[in-house]
Amino acid sequence: MTAEILDGRALSRTIAEEIAQQVQAFQSAHGRVPGIAVVQVGEDPASAWYVRQIERSFKRAGMEFALHTLPADAQAEDLVGLLKKLNADERTNGIIVQMPLPEHLPQTLVTDILDPRKDVDGIHPINAGKLMQGAPDYFAPATPAGGMEILKRYHIDLKGKRAVMVGRSNIVGRPMALLMLHQHATVTICHSRTVDLPARCREADILVAAIGKAKMITGDMIKPGAVVVDFGVNVVGDSIVGDVDTEAAMEVASYVTPVPGGTGPMTNIMLMLNTLEAARRQAGG
Ligand code: NDP
C-alpha cells in the first residue's frame, strides 16, 4: 500500500485565498481589516523565524500584522503594560505572545492579562475550558486546529473511529484529543508513562503524534490503512523530520501528513482564521 499524502502546504494555499476573500468582505462591511499583534520577548532565532512566517501570511491575505518586541530582560510590568494596551486597542483583534518566555517571566503573566476574546492561539484557561466543554465560541490552539482542518478538508470522518493521540501537551496533544472527541472519535491519550505504546498505536484508525522525538513512530506501530497525522518538528542534521517515520508510514497507512509540508503550514492558517473570527465577534457578528 502507498498512502495518500495529506498535503498541508497545498491546502494552506487554497485556504489562504479563501481567507483573503473573507478579509475583503470584512473590510467592505467594517471599513478596516482584521489585525494581529505578535509579542516577542528576547531574540530567540527560531521564534523570530516563525514570526516572519506569520507576518508574511497575514500581509499576503491583506490582514494587519504588528510586531511588538521587548528586550530579553524586560520586566513583568513591561509585558503586562503592553498586553493591557493591546487588549484595549480596537485595531488589534488577535494577540499572540511567542513562547517560551525568558525564565523570569512566567506564562501565567500572559494568561492572567490576555483578553480571551483576542486569544487567537487558544492559550487562555477560558478558551481551554470552553474547548473542554465543547462550547461554540472558543479559540482552539492553532496547531491542533490545523491538524483537524486537514482531516476535515480531506473528508476523513472521525465518527466512531479509534483515535490515538501520542503526546499530552497543553498546546498540541491535549487539545487535539479533545477536538477529535468532539468529532465523535473514541480517543486514547498516550504519553511517556504509557505501557506498551506500540500496541496502543496499532489500535488506532487515526494515529496522531506530538512527541518531539524524531521518527519515534515506526511502521510496525501503525495499523494497516490508518490515517497518520504528524505534528513533530525535529531538526536532524540539515533536515526537519517528524515524530513519525514517514517513509515507513507511507507503506502501511492510508493517509499521512508529511514533515515538512503537512501540519506545519496549517498553523498560520488557523491563526489567520481565528483572527478573522475574533474580528467578526468583536464587530458584533
Ligand atoms: P511537549 O514536549 O510539550 O510534549 C511532548 C509529549 O510527548 C508529552 O506529553 C510527553 O509525555 C510525550 N512523550 C515524550 N516522550 C515520549 C515517549 N517516549 N513515549 C510516549 N510519549 C512521549 O511537546 P509539544 O506538544 O509542544 O510538541 C510536540 C511536537 O510537535 C514537537 O516536535 C514540536 O516541535 C511540534 N510542534 C509543532 C507545531 C507545528 O506547528 N506543527 C507547533 C508546536 C509543536 P509526558 O507528558 O509524559 O512527558
Residues whose N, C-alpha, C, O or C-beta is under 5 A from the ligand:
A	BS01	NDP	T143 G167 R168 S169 V172 G173 C190 H191 S192 R193 A210 I211 G212 F231 G232 V233 N234 T263 G264 T267
